[in-house]
Amino acid sequence: MTPDELAGQLRDLLGDEARPSTSYGLVTVDVPRTQWVAAVTTVRDALGLTFFDLLTAVDELEAGFDIVLRLWSPPERYGLLLRTRCPRDDAYVSSLAGVFAGAAWHERQVWEMFDIGFDGHPELRRLLLPDGFEGHPLRKEFVLASRVAKPWPGAKDPGESDRDLEQRPRRRVQPPGVPRPGTWP
Amino acid sequence: MSEVPPRARGVIALHEDNCTSCMLCARECPDWCIYIDSHKVTQPPETPHGRPRVEAVLDRFAIDFSLCMYCGICIEVCPFDALFWSPEYEYAGPAPLSLLQERPELGSWMRSVPDPPERAGDDVR
């Protein structure tokens, strides 16, 4: 099935509120949060996407959180991504544990890593983090201790050593993907 | 060493002669585990009316394999072919600090780096 054919089928199955898009040959369909479980069930049954591959989330800052699910059809050897978004201050979706039993573990992980709730989950408790762990490590506001405690080795320019960093203070290249100093508490 | 494929990704080797201390690998490393120190040396002009050149000379190159996740980005970004995959893997030590390898150790892995393929695709099977 070509990505275009798949996107057409998804429009027919899920209606106007579902928005399929294609990136590098991979089809992703965005569905409203209220239709999350219904959309996943429909896609599983109508397209034979019976293999639950993974469920995870992405912190999109002010835009909220994306919950991303990858499904696969073992006999047809194709798959797609389903995605829904929830706001930051109201972060929850309905649980998929009734559609794919294996989703329960993934939802436990997303819950502990992002603090996203899953309505109707049979037993939402920690999966990987130790008891007493504070915070949700995959949220962008979570402070990475190792990025605060240690200076970036790339701050030096060619021809410089650690001594030059102290003796010649000036504006320097900043490490990619790390908030500016002072942004983190 | 027991038999592993010659292009296995066991450890990262440094070919020091090719390193220009450009810092690209240290800046791209997602684990912040490459440490480079260098100093500047002014070379006299090579032609009668030429200008002197300033070169960076490498003082320290270290990779902390207790932090490295073996992604190989440093090898990919090096524009001067100073970093290579070596198939050697037996360098476990008694303490995490023994995995912080400096220039002599990183250079020693070059002995097991396979020659580049003669034509593109020759090593792909």
Interface residues (C-beta under 8 A of the other chain):
Chain A: S146 R147 K150 W152 P153 G154 K156 D157 P158 G159 E160 S161 D162 V173 P175 P176
Chain B: T20 S21 C22 M23 A26 R27 E28 C29 W32 C33 I34 Y35 I36 D37 S38 H39 K40 V54 E55 A56 V57 D59 R60
